[in-house]
Amino acid sequence: MTSDLLYQYVIRLADNCLIYGQRISEWCGHGPVLEEDIALSNTALDYLGQATNLFKYAALVEGNDRDEDQLAFLREASEYRNLLLLELPNGDYATTIARQFLYSNFYLLLLEKLTASTDEFLKGFAEKSIKEIRYHVQHSSDWVLRMGDGTEESHQRIQKAFNELWEYTPEFFMADELDEVAALSGVGVAFPALKQPWLERVSAIMTGATITVPADAWGQRGGKQGKHTEHLGFILAEMQFLQRAYPGAKW
């Protein structure tokens, strides 16, 4: 796998962590209870920490004198390669939990496969990150069960959240030419192969929570190719302000 393709592959992973971490961080100070405020803030920090490590590696692979801050803050919206689900607004707490549940179960499967990567950095990154994502899976699963099998209102809210977000999940398992090259080289993961184990995991919890698993339908796509919703621009406008107003600024 060439250095250019490896860079693009790592950027996709990094952008997922960055954009999702930025989105979740918006709950800081606004959680429904103090414990959940802290839990979501820590979740955001987990993803931002992972993003930092991935961007450092991407900068090293690129070899173009850009550092992790420049990759994170000084690219245009069309240069980001994150999954569309991760840039959507948080919505209510049920929507946030449903999104975390759907994505963290996928991400855990991805990391489990990456522990066998032929790329030593990605292998080590996956081994280190798994523990954090296992907590995210457990945290969101507990809330899905609590909401789904709770009051009539909580059940309606979490069911509505899954119904609205489900169309973004097929993108998890779509593989383009870059993904196929990465998988064949042993560096990356065969994304289509993750769908069945993911569906089994999420269906088991949802069924236990008396939540109806939405039927498969046409899926939203385009994030990996830089085609995003209007929501990404608003995230970047806030996230990139300091670096664009004061280029090269450091804390």
Buried (B, 14 or more C-beta within 10 A) or exposed (E): BEEEBBBBBBBBBBBBBBBBBBBBBBBBEEBEEEEBBEBBBBBBBBBBBBBBBBBBBBBBBBEEEBEBBBBBBBBEBEEBBBBBBBBBEBBEBBBBBBBBBBBBBBBBBBBBBBBEBEBEBBBBBBBBBBEBBBBBBEBBBEBBBBBBBBEEEBBEBBBBBBEBBBBBBBBBBBBEEBBBBBBEBEBBBBBBBBBEEBBEBBEEBBEEBEBEBBEEEEBBBEBBEBEBBEBBEEBBEEBBEEBEEEEEEEE
